[in-house]
Amino acid sequence: MRTISDRATEALIQAQVERYVADVRAILGAELVGVYLHGSLAMGGFNPTQSDLDLLVVTRAPMSVVTKREIADHLLRVSCQPAPIEVSFLALTMLTPWRHPLLFDFHYSEMWRAAYMRDLEDGMWRAWNRRVQRDPDLAAHITVVRLRGMALYGPPAASVFPEVPETDYIAAIMSDVTEALDRIYADPVYAILNACRTLAFLQTHRVLSKEEGGWWALSRLPVELRPLVEMALVHYHSAENTGAFPDALLETFRNYARQELRQGNYGEYPYGNDAGVRAFPRRH
């Protein structure tokens, strides 16, 4: 893992990751295939004041509802100690044959803390295995974990996860960037850097982190937009608000990004939020 901000912080995050892997191994036992890190910590650019620990856990078979309750209770205790955890649990049978959006067995992020607490309190957890859930973002997560991720336990990611068709990866990142640009005034840093890395992939076929996407854009975007990208990069690595983004420049950037994406003719999000797709709020 790349140095995060200082040795003390790095040690805390490293300890949290190692503790989580040990706990998952204890809970799942022989059913565990592997634990995989993706996202900013795997690719470099982790900000301990803003970033999640992004994980994928693979099991031999779908978990029982009792095991899911234990997993949920554990995550409620250990997430945000100190970093928030976002994790998806996938059974091997869900990975092949590949189908987009992909089935998943269990998902946790801080966006869902309150919902899980309610389910555990009122007994609704007993119904967790009655629903079929899919997450379109998994096409992006699996692509990243295969190319840039890290096996924390288990065999290499490329031997566990199937190769994601590029059309499915593009569908996932296009959905994400479209939503982010819609929310650019609420979360300018995510919208700007996410758009930069999306444009970078569509032009170069390289899978970049948000930070890497920002650096790529600094020499390629129109000159008048580059200060906005520089500001986003500064904010991305800051623990505090370092100044407001000019609304007019945000709108100019959004219009530019939307036009570039449209001109690329990469298509629309090819499926809606039907009964088989659970829409997870993204952490921005």
PATOR-441370 format. One record per residue: x, y, z of N, C-alpha, C in turn; residue in one letter; residue number from 0. Coordinates in steps of 0.1 Angstrom, whole numbers, padded with zeros to 4 digits. Layout:
% residues N
X,Y,Z,X,Y,Z,X,Y,Z,a,NUM .
...
This chain:
% residues 284
0008,-0012,0000,0000,0000,0000,0009,0013,0000,m,0 .
0005,0022,-0007,0013,0035,-0008,0011,0043,0005,r,1 .
0021,0050,0009,0020,0059,0021,0008,0067,0020,t,2 .
0000,0068,0031,-0013,0075,0030,-0011,0090,0034,i,3 .
-0008,0093,0046,-0005,0107,0050,0007,0107,0060,s,4 .
0007,0098,0069,0018,0098,0079,0018,0083,0084,d,5 .
0029,0080,0090,0031,0066,0094,0021,0061,0104,r,6 .
0017,0070,0113,0007,0066,0123,-0006,0063,0117,a,7 .
-0011,0071,0108,-0023,0069,0101,-0023,0056,0092,t,8 .
-0012,0054,0086,-0010,0042,0077,-0010,0030,0086,e,9 .
-0004,0030,0098,-0005,0019,0107,-0019,0016,0111,a,10 .
-0027,0026,0114,-0040,0024,0118,-0049,0017,0107,l,11 .
-0047,0022,0095,-0055,0016,0084,-0050,0002,0081,i,12 .
-0037,0000,0081,-0032,-0013,0079,-0037,-0023,0089,q,13 .
-0037,-0019,0102,-0042,-0027,0113,-0057,-0030,0111,a,14 .
-0065,-0020,0107,-0079,-0022,0105,-0082,-0032,0094,q,15 .
-0074,-0031,0083,-0076,-0041,0072,-0072,-0055,0076,v,16 .
-0061,-0057,0083,-0057,-0070,0088,-0067,-0076,0098,e,17 .
-0072,-0067,0106,-0082,-0072,0116,-0095,-0076,0110,r,18 .
-0099,-0069,0099,-0111,-0072,0092,-0110,-0086,0085,y,19 .
-0099,-0088,0079,-0096,-0100,0072,-0096,-0112,0082,v,20 .
-0090,-0110,0093,-0089,-0121,0103,-0103,-0124,0108,a,21 .
-0111,-0113,0111,-0125,-0115,0116,-0134,-0123,0105,d,22 .
-0133,-0119,0093,-0141,-0126,0082,-0136,-0140,0081,v,23 .
-0124,-0143,0082,-0119,-0157,0082,-0125,-0165,0093,r,24 .
-0126,-0159,0105,-0131,-0166,0117,-0146,-0168,0115,a,25 .
-0153,-0159,0109,-0168,-0160,0108,-0171,-0170,0097,i,26 .
-0164,-0170,0085,-0168,-0178,0074,-0161,-0191,0073,l,27 .
-0149,-0192,0080,-0142,-0205,0080,-0139,-0210,0066,g,28 .
-0142,-0223,0064,-0139,-0230,0051,-0147,-0225,0040,a,29 .
-0158,-0217,0042,-0166,-0212,0031,-0159,-0200,0025,e,30 .
-0149,-0194,0031,-0143,-0182,0025,-0133,-0186,0014,l,31 .
-0134,-0180,0002,-0125,-0181,-0009,-0114,-0171,-0008,v,32 .
-0118,-0158,-0007,-0108,-0147,-0007,-0114,-0134,-0003,g,33 .
-0105,-0125,0001,-0109,-0111,0004,-0100,-0102,-0004,v,34 .
-0106,-0093,-0011,-0099,-0085,-0021,-0101,-0070,-0019,y,35 .
-0090,-0062,-0020,-0090,-0048,-0019,-0090,-0041,-0032,l,36 .
-0099,-0031,-0034,-0099,-0023,-0046,-0101,-0009,-0042,h,37 .
-0102,0000,-0052,-0105,0014,-0048,-0092,0022,-0045,g,38 .
-0093,0033,-0038,-0082,0042,-0036,-0071,0037,-0028,s,39 .
-0073,0028,-0018,-0062,0023,-0010,-0054,0013,-0019,l,40 .
-0060,0006,-0027,-0053,-0003,-0036,-0045,0004,-0047,a,41 .
-0051,0015,-0052,-0045,0022,-0063,-0036,0034,-0059,m,42 .
-0036,0037,-0046,-0029,0049,-0042,-0038,0061,-0042,g,43 .
-0037,0071,-0033,-0046,0082,-0033,-0056,0081,-0022,g,44 .
-0054,0072,-0013,-0063,0071,-0001,-0062,0083,0008,f,45 .
-0074,0089,0011,-0075,0100,0020,-0082,0095,0033,n,46 .
-0075,0094,0044,-0081,0089,0056,-0093,0097,0062,p,47 .
-0094,0109,0057,-0106,0117,0062,-0118,0116,0052,t,48 .
-0116,0110,0041,-0127,0109,0031,-0129,0095,0025,q,49 .
-0119,0087,0024,-0120,0075,0016,-0126,0063,0024,s,50 .
-0132,0054,0017,-0136,0041,0022,-0125,0031,0020,d,51 .
-0127,0020,0028,-0120,0007,0025,-0129,0000,0016,l,52 .
-0125,-0002,0003,-0133,-0009,-0007,-0129,-0024,-0008,d,53 .
-0139,-0033,-0005,-0135,-0047,-0004,-0145,-0055,-0012,l,54 .
-0141,-0067,-0017,-0149,-0077,-0022,-0146,-0090,-0015,l,55 .
-0156,-0097,-0010,-0154,-0110,-0003,-0161,-0121,-0011,v,56 .
-0153,-0131,-0014,-0159,-0142,-0022,-0160,-0155,-0013,v,57 .
-0172,-0161,-0014,-0175,-0173,-0007,-0178,-0185,-0016,t,58 .
-0177,-0197,-0011,-0179,-0209,-0019,-0194,-0210,-0023,r,59 .
-0203,-0206,-0014,-0217,-0207,-0017,-0224,-0195,-0010,a,60 .
-0236,-0192,-0014,-0243,-0181,-0007,-0244,-0183,0008,p,61 .
-0244,-0173,0016,-0244,-0174,0030,-0258,-0176,0035,m,62 .
-0259,-0183,0047,-0272,-0184,0054,-0275,-0171,0059,s,63 .
-0288,-0169,0062,-0293,-0156,0068,-0287,-0154,0082,v,64 .
-0284,-0164,0089,-0278,-0163,0102,-0264,-0158,0101,v,65 .
-0257,-0163,0091,-0243,-0158,0089,-0244,-0143,0084,t,66 .
-0253,-0140,0076,-0254,-0126,0072,-0257,-0117,0084,k,67 .
-0265,-0122,0093,-0267,-0114,0105,-0254,-0112,0113,r,68 .
-0246,-0122,0114,-0233,-0121,0121,-0224,-0111,0113,e,69 .
-0224,-0112,0100,-0216,-0103,0092,-0220,-0088,0094,i,70 .
-0234,-0086,0094,-0239,-0072,0095,-0236,-0067,0109,a,71 .
-0238,-0075,0119,-0235,-0070,0133,-0220,-0067,0134,d,72 .
-0212,-0075,0128,-0197,-0073,0129,-0194,-0060,0122,h,73 .
-0199,-0057,0110,-0196,-0045,0102,-0201,-0033,0110,l,74 .
-0212,-0033,0116,-0217,-0022,0124,-0207,-0018,0135,l,75 .
-0200,-0028,0140,-0190,-0025,0151,-0177,-0020,0145,r,76 .
-0172,-0026,0134,-0158,-0023,0130,-0157,-0012,0119,v,77 .
-0168,-0009,0111,-0167,0001,0101,-0165,0014,0108,s,78 .
-0157,0023,0102,-0154,0036,0108,-0145,0035,0120,c,79 .
-0137,0024,0121,-0127,0023,0132,-0113,0020,0126,q,80 .
-0107,0030,0120,-0112,0044,0118,-0119,0047,0104,p,81 .
-0116,0038,0094,-0121,0042,0081,-0135,0035,0078,a,82 .
-0144,0041,0071,-0156,0034,0067,-0153,0022,0058,p,83 .
-0161,0012,0059,-0159,0000,0051,-0171,-0001,0041,i,84 .
-0168,-0003,0028,-0178,-0007,0018,-0174,-0020,0012,e,85 .
-0183,-0030,0014,-0179,-0044,0010,-0191,-0051,0004,v,86 .
-0188,-0059,-0007,-0198,-0067,-0013,-0193,-0082,-0011,s,87 .
-0203,-0090,-0007,-0200,-0105,-0006,-0206,-0112,-0018,f,88 .
-0198,-0120,-0025,-0202,-0127,-0037,-0199,-0142,-0036,l,89 .
-0209,-0150,-0040,-0206,-0164,-0040,-0200,-0168,-0054,a,90 .
-0192,-0178,-0054,-0186,-0183,-0067,-0196,-0185,-0078,l,91 .
-0208,-0190,-0074,-0218,-0194,-0084,-0224,-0181,-0090,t,92 .
-0222,-0169,-0083,-0228,-0157,-0089,-0218,-0151,-0099,m,93 .
-0206,-0156,-0100,-0196,-0150,-0108,-0196,-0156,-0122,l,94 .
-0200,-0168,-0123,-0200,-0175,-0136,-0213,-0183,-0138,t,95 .
-0219,-0182,-0150,-0215,-0174,-0161,-0218,-0159,-0158,p,96 .
-0209,-0150,-0164,-0211,-0136,-0161,-0224,-0131,-0166,w,97 .
-0231,-0123,-0158,-0243,-0116,-0161,-0243,-0102,-0155,r,98 .
-0246,-0093,-0163,-0246,-0079,-0159,-0260,-0073,-0159,h,99 .
-0265,-0067,-0148,-0258,-0065,-0135,-0257,-0077,-0127,p,100 .
-0246,-0078,-0120,-0242,-0091,-0113,-0250,-0092,-0100,l,101 .
-0254,-0105,-0097,-0260,-0109,-0084,-0249,-0107,-0073,l,102 .
-0254,-0103,-0061,-0245,-0103,-0050,-0253,-0109,-0038,f,103 .
-0245,-0113,-0028,-0251,-0120,-0017,-0254,-0111,-0005,d,104 .
-0245,-0101,-0003,-0246,-0091,0008,-0238,-0079,0005,f,105 .
-0243,-0068,0009,-0235,-0055,0007,-0237,-0046,0019,h,106 .
-0225,-0040,0023,-0226,-0030,0034,-0218,-0018,0030,y,107 .
-0224,-0006,0033,-0216,0007,0034,-0223,0015,0044,s,108 .
-0216,0026,0048,-0222,0035,0058,-0235,0041,0054,e,109 .
-0238,0041,0041,-0251,0046,0036,-0262,0037,0041,m,110 .
-0259,0025,0044,-0269,0015,0048,-0269,0011,0063,w,111 .
-0261,0018,0071,-0260,0016,0085,-0273,0016,0092,r,112 .
-0281,0027,0090,-0294,0028,0097,-0303,0017,0093,a,113 .
-0303,0014,0080,-0313,0003,0075,-0309,-0010,0081,a,114 .
-0296,-0014,0082,-0293,-0026,0089,-0296,-0026,0104,y,115 .
-0294,-0015,0110,-0297,-0014,0124,-0312,-0017,0127,m,116 .
-0320,-0011,0118,-0335,-0013,0119,-0338,-0028,0117,r,117 .
-0332,-0034,0106,-0335,-0047,0103,-0332,-0057,0115,d,118 .
-0320,-0054,0121,-0316,-0063,0132,-0325,-0061,0144,l,119 .
-0329,-0049,0146,-0338,-0046,0158,-0352,-0051,0156,e,120 .
-0358,-0050,0144,-0372,-0054,0143,-0374,-0068,0137,d,121 .
-0363,-0076,0135,-0364,-0089,0130,-0365,-0091,0115,g,122 .
-0364,-0080,0107,-0365,-0081,0093,-0353,-0088,0087,m,123 .
-0342,-0089,0094,-0331,-0096,0089,-0334,-0111,0085,w,124 .
-0344,-0116,0091,-0348,-0130,0087,-0353,-0131,0073,r,125 .
-0356,-0120,0066,-0361,-0120,0052,-0350,-0117,0042,a,126 .
-0338,-0115,0047,-0327,-0111,0038,-0325,-0120,0026,w,127 .
-0327,-0133,0029,-0324,-0143,0018,-0336,-0145,0009,n,128 .
-0347,-0138,0011,-0358,-0139,0002,-0357,-0130,-0010,r,129 .
-0348,-0121,-0011,-0347,-0111,-0022,-0335,-0114,-0030,r,130 .
-0337,-0112,-0043,-0326,-0114,-0053,-0321,-0100,-0056,v,131 .
-0308,-0098,-0054,-0302,-0085,-0055,-0291,-0084,-0065,q,132 .
-0291,-0074,-0073,-0280,-0072,-0083,-0275,-0058,-0082,r,133 .
-0262,-0056,-0085,-0256,-0043,-0084,-0248,-0040,-0096,d,134 .
-0252,-0030,-0105,-0244,-0027,-0117,-0230,-0022,-0114,p,135 .
-0228,-0016,-0103,-0214,-0011,-0100,-0204,-0022,-0099,d,136 .
-0208,-0035,-0097,-0199,-0046,-0095,-0191,-0048,-0108,l,137 .
-0196,-0044,-0120,-0188,-0046,-0132,-0175,-0037,-0131,a,138 .
-0177,-0025,-0125,-0165,-0016,-0123,-0156,-0021,-0112,a,139 .
-0162,-0025,-0101,-0154,-0030,-0090,-0145,-0042,-0094,h,140 .
-0151,-0052,-0101,-0144,-0064,-0105,-0133,-0061,-0115,i,141 .
-0136,-0052,-0124,-0126,-0047,-0134,-0114,-0041,-0127,t,142 .
-0116,-0033,-0117,-0106,-0026,-0109,-0098,-0037,-0101,v,143 .
-0105,-0046,-0094,-0098,-0055,-0086,-0089,-0065,-0094,v,144 .
-0094,-0068,-0106,-0085,-0077,-0115,-0073,-0070,-0120,r,145 .
-0074,-0057,-0123,-0063,-0049,-0129,-0054,-0042,-0119,l,146 .
-0061,-0037,-0108,-0053,-0028,-0099,-0055,-0032,-0084,r,147 .
-0062,-0043,-0082,-0066,-0046,-0068,-0055,-0055,-0061,g,148 .
-0058,-0060,-0049,-0049,-0067,-0041,-0056,-0079,-0034,m,149 .
-0051,-0091,-0035,-0056,-0102,-0027,-0051,-0101,-0013,a,150 .
-0060,-0098,-0003,-0056,-0098,0011,-0056,-0112,0017,l,151 .
-0064,-0121,0011,-0065,-0135,0015,-0070,-0142,0003,y,152 .
-0064,-0154,0000,-0070,-0162,-0011,-0061,-0161,-0023,g,153 .
-0066,-0168,-0034,-0058,-0168,-0047,-0059,-0154,-0053,p,154 .
-0051,-0152,-0064,-0051,-0139,-0071,-0064,-0136,-0077,p,155 .
-0068,-0123,-0077,-0081,-0119,-0082,-0084,-0124,-0096,a,156 .
-0074,-0124,-0105,-0077,-0128,-0118,-0080,-0143,-0120,a,157 .
-0077,-0151,-0109,-0081,-0165,-0110,-0095,-0168,-0103,s,158 .
-0100,-0157,-0097,-0113,-0159,-0090,-0124,-0152,-0098,v,159 .
-0121,-0139,-0102,-0131,-0131,-0109,-0130,-0132,-0124,f,160 .
-0141,-0133,-0131,-0141,-0134,-0145,-0138,-0120,-0151,p,161 .
-0133,-0121,-0163,-0130,-0108,-0171,-0143,-0102,-0174,e,162 .
-0145,-0089,-0171,-0157,-0082,-0174,-0157,-0077,-0188,v,163 .
-0168,-0079,-0196,-0168,-0074,-0209,-0167,-0058,-0209,p,164 .
-0160,-0053,-0218,-0158,-0038,-0217,-0171,-0030,-0218,e,165 .
-0180,-0036,-0226,-0193,-0029,-0227,-0200,-0027,-0213,t,166 .
-0199,-0038,-0205,-0205,-0037,-0191,-0197,-0028,-0182,d,167 .
-0184,-0028,-0183,-0176,-0018,-0175,-0180,-0004,-0179,y,168 .
-0181,-0001,-0192,-0184,0012,-0197,-0198,0016,-0192,i,169 .
-0208,0006,-0192,-0221,0009,-0187,-0221,0013,-0173,a,170 .
-0213,0007,-0165,-0212,0010,-0150,-0206,0023,-0148,a,171 .
-0195,0026,-0155,-0188,0039,-0152,-0196,0051,-0158,i,172 .
-0203,0048,-0169,-0212,0059,-0175,-0223,0062,-0166,m,173 .
-0229,0052,-0160,-0240,0055,-0150,-0235,0063,-0138,s,174 .
-0223,0059,-0133,-0218,0066,-0122,-0214,0081,-0125,d,175 .
-0208,0083,-0136,-0204,0097,-0140,-0216,0105,-0143,v,176 .
-0226,0100,-0149,-0238,0107,-0152,-0245,0112,-0139,t,177 .
-0246,0103,-0129,-0252,0107,-0116,-0243,0117,-0109,e,178 .
-0230,0115,-0110,-0221,0125,-0103,-0222,0139,-0109,a,179 .
-0222,0139,-0122,-0224,0153,-0129,-0237,0159,-0125,l,180 .
-0247,0151,-0124,-0260,0157,-0119,-0259,0164,-0106,d,181 .
-0250,0159,-0097,-0248,0163,-0084,-0235,0172,-0082,r,182 .
-0231,0178,-0092,-0218,0185,-0092,-0217,0196,-0082,i,183 .
-0228,0203,-0079,-0228,0214,-0070,-0227,0208,-0055,y,184 .
-0233,0196,-0053,-0233,0190,-0040,-0220,0184,-0037,a,185 .
-0213,0178,-0047,-0201,0171,-0044,-0191,0173,-0056,d,186 .
-0186,0185,-0057,-0178,0189,-0069,-0165,0180,-0071,p,187 .
-0159,0177,-0060,-0146,0169,-0061,-0148,0156,-0067,v,188 .
-0158,0148,-0063,-0161,0135,-0068,-0165,0137,-0083,y,189 .
-0174,0146,-0086,-0179,0148,-0099,-0168,0151,-0109,a,190 .
-0159,0160,-0105,-0148,0164,-0114,-0138,0153,-0117,i,191 .
-0133,0147,-0106,-0123,0137,-0107,-0129,0124,-0113,l,192 .
-0141,0121,-0110,-0147,0109,-0116,-0149,0111,-0131,n,193 .
-0153,0123,-0135,-0155,0126,-0150,-0141,0125,-0156,a,194 .
-0130,0130,-0150,-0117,0129,-0156,-0113,0115,-0158,c,195 .
-0115,0106,-0148,-0110,0092,-0150,-0119,0085,-0160,r,196 .
-0131,0089,-0161,-0140,0082,-0171,-0136,0086,-0185,t,197 .
-0133,0099,-0187,-0129,0103,-0200,-0115,0097,-0203,l,198 .
-0107,0095,-0193,-0094,0089,-0196,-0095,0075,-0200,a,199 .
-0104,0067,-0194,-0106,0054,-0198,-0112,0053,-0212,f,200 .
-0122,0061,-0215,-0128,0061,-0229,-0118,0065,-0240,l,201 .
-0108,0073,-0236,-0098,0077,-0246,-0086,0068,-0247,q,202 .
-0082,0062,-0235,-0070,0054,-0235,-0071,0039,-0231,t,203 .
-0083,0036,-0226,-0086,0022,-0221,-0077,0019,-0209,h,204 .
-0073,0029,-0202,-0066,0027,-0189,-0075,0029,-0177,r,205 .
-0075,0020,-0168,-0083,0021,-0155,-0075,0029,-0145,v,206 .
-0080,0041,-0142,-0072,0050,-0133,-0080,0053,-0121,l,207 .
-0074,0057,-0110,-0080,0062,-0098,-0085,0076,-0101,s,208 .
-0093,0081,-0092,-0098,0095,-0094,-0086,0105,-0094,k,209 .
-0076,0103,-0085,-0065,0112,-0085,-0057,0111,-0098,e,210 .
-0055,0099,-0103,-0047,0097,-0115,-0055,0103,-0127,e,211 .
-0068,0102,-0127,-0077,0108,-0137,-0075,0123,-0137,g,212 .
-0074,0129,-0125,-0072,0143,-0124,-0059,0148,-0130,g,213 .
-0048,0140,-0127,-0035,0144,-0133,-0035,0142,-0148,w,214 .
-0042,0131,-0153,-0043,0129,-0167,-0050,0141,-0174,w,215 .
-0060,0146,-0167,-0068,0157,-0174,-0061,0170,-0174,a,216 .
-0051,0172,-0165,-0045,0185,-0164,-0038,0189,-0177,l,217 .
-0033,0180,-0184,-0026,0183,-0197,-0035,0181,-0209,s,218 .
-0048,0178,-0207,-0056,0175,-0219,-0069,0182,-0219,r,219 .
-0075,0187,-0208,-0087,0194,-0208,-0084,0209,-0213,l,220 .
-0095,0215,-0218,-0093,0229,-0222,-0086,0237,-0211,p,221 .
-0078,0247,-0214,-0070,0254,-0205,-0079,0261,-0194,v,222 .
-0091,0266,-0198,-0099,0273,-0188,-0105,0263,-0177,e,223 .
-0104,0250,-0180,-0110,0241,-0170,-0099,0235,-0161,l,224 .
-0087,0237,-0164,-0076,0230,-0157,-0075,0235,-0142,r,225 .
-0077,0248,-0140,-0077,0253,-0126,-0087,0246,-0117,p,226 .
-0099,0242,-0123,-0109,0235,-0115,-0104,0221,-0112,l,227 .
-0098,0215,-0121,-0092,0201,-0118,-0081,0202,-0107,v,228 .
-0073,0212,-0108,-0063,0215,-0098,-0069,0217,-0084,e,229 .
-0080,0224,-0084,-0087,0227,-0071,-0092,0214,-0066,m,230 .
-0098,0206,-0074,-0104,0193,-0070,-0093,0184,-0064,a,231 .
-0081,0184,-0070,-0070,0175,-0065,-0066,0180,-0052,l,232 .
-0065,0193,-0050,-0062,0199,-0037,-0072,0194,-0026,v,233 .
-0085,0196,-0029,-0095,0192,-0020,-0095,0177,-0017,h,234 .
-0092,0169,-0027,-0092,0155,-0026,-0082,0150,-0015,y,235 .
-0071,0157,-0013,-0061,0153,-0004,-0061,0162,0009,h,236 .
-0071,0170,0011,-0072,0179,0022,-0082,0173,0032,s,237 .
-0079,0175,0045,-0088,0171,0056,-0098,0182,0059,a,238 .
-0097,0193,0053,-0106,0204,0055,-0110,0211,0042,e,239 .
-0121,0218,0042,-0126,0226,0031,-0116,0236,0027,n,240 .
-0110,0236,0015,-0100,0246,0011,-0105,0257,0002,t,241 .
-0118,0259,0002,-0124,0270,-0006,-0135,0265,-0015,g,242 .
-0144,0274,-0018,-0155,0271,-0026,-0152,0270,-0041,a,243 .
-0159,0262,-0048,-0158,0260,-0063,-0167,0270,-0069,f,244 .
-0162,0278,-0079,-0171,0288,-0086,-0182,0281,-0094,p,245 .
-0194,0285,-0091,-0206,0278,-0098,-0205,0279,-0113,d,246 .
-0201,0290,-0118,-0201,0292,-0132,-0191,0282,-0139,a,247 .
-0179,0280,-0132,-0169,0271,-0137,-0174,0257,-0136,l,248 .
-0181,0254,-0125,-0186,0240,-0124,-0196,0237,-0135,l,249 .
-0204,0247,-0139,-0214,0245,-0150,-0207,0243,-0163,e,250 .
-0196,0251,-0165,-0189,0250,-0177,-0182,0236,-0178,t,251 .
-0177,0231,-0167,-0171,0218,-0167,-0181,0207,-0170,f,252 .
-0193,0208,-0163,-0203,0198,-0165,-0208,0198,-0180,r,253 .
-0210,0209,-0186,-0214,0210,-0200,-0203,0203,-0209,n,254 .
-0191,0206,-0206,-0180,0201,-0214,-0179,0186,-0212,y,255 .
-0180,0181,-0200,-0179,0166,-0198,-0191,0159,-0205,a,256 .
-0203,0165,-0203,-0215,0158,-0209,-0213,0158,-0224,r,257 .
-0208,0169,-0230,-0206,0169,-0245,-0196,0159,-0249,q,258 .
-0185,0158,-0242,-0175,0148,-0246,-0180,0134,-0245,e,259 .
-0188,0131,-0235,-0194,0118,-0233,-0204,0115,-0244,l,260 .
-0212,0125,-0248,-0222,0123,-0258,-0215,0121,-0272,r,261 .
-0204,0128,-0274,-0197,0127,-0287,-0191,0114,-0289,q,262 .
-0187,0108,-0277,-0181,0095,-0278,-0191,0084,-0282,g,263 .
-0204,0087,-0281,-0214,0077,-0285,-0213,0064,-0277,n,264 .
-0211,0066,-0264,-0209,0054,-0256,-0223,0048,-0251,y,265 .
-0234,0054,-0255,-0247,0049,-0252,-0252,0053,-0238,g,266 .
-0264,0049,-0236,-0271,0052,-0224,-0270,0040,-0214,e,267 .
-0273,0043,-0202,-0274,0032,-0192,-0284,0022,-0197,y,268 .
-0280,0009,-0199,-0289,0000,-0207,-0300,-0007,-0199,p,269 .
-0301,-0004,-0187,-0312,-0011,-0179,-0317,-0001,-0168,y,270 .
-0329,-0003,-0164,-0334,0006,-0154,-0334,-0001,-0140,g,271 .
-0339,0006,-0130,-0339,0000,-0117,-0352,-0008,-0115,n,272 .
-0352,-0020,-0122,-0363,-0029,-0121,-0363,-0037,-0108,d,273 .
-0372,-0046,-0106,-0373,-0053,-0094,-0361,-0062,-0091,a,274 .
-0353,-0065,-0101,-0341,-0073,-0099,-0329,-0065,-0096,g,275 .
-0329,-0052,-0096,-0317,-0044,-0094,-0319,-0035,-0082,v,276 .
-0311,-0037,-0072,-0311,-0029,-0060,-0302,-0017,-0062,r,277 .
-0308,-0005,-0061,-0300,0007,-0064,-0293,0011,-0051,a,278 .
-0280,0010,-0050,-0273,0014,-0038,-0269,0029,-0040,f,279 .
-0271,0037,-0030,-0266,0051,-0030,-0251,0050,-0030,p,280 .
-0244,0058,-0038,-0230,0058,-0039,-0224,0067,-0029,r,281 .
-0213,0064,-0024,-0206,0073,-0014,-0198,0083,-0023,r,282 .
-0201,0096,-0021,-0195,0106,-0030,-0184,0114,-0022,h,283 .
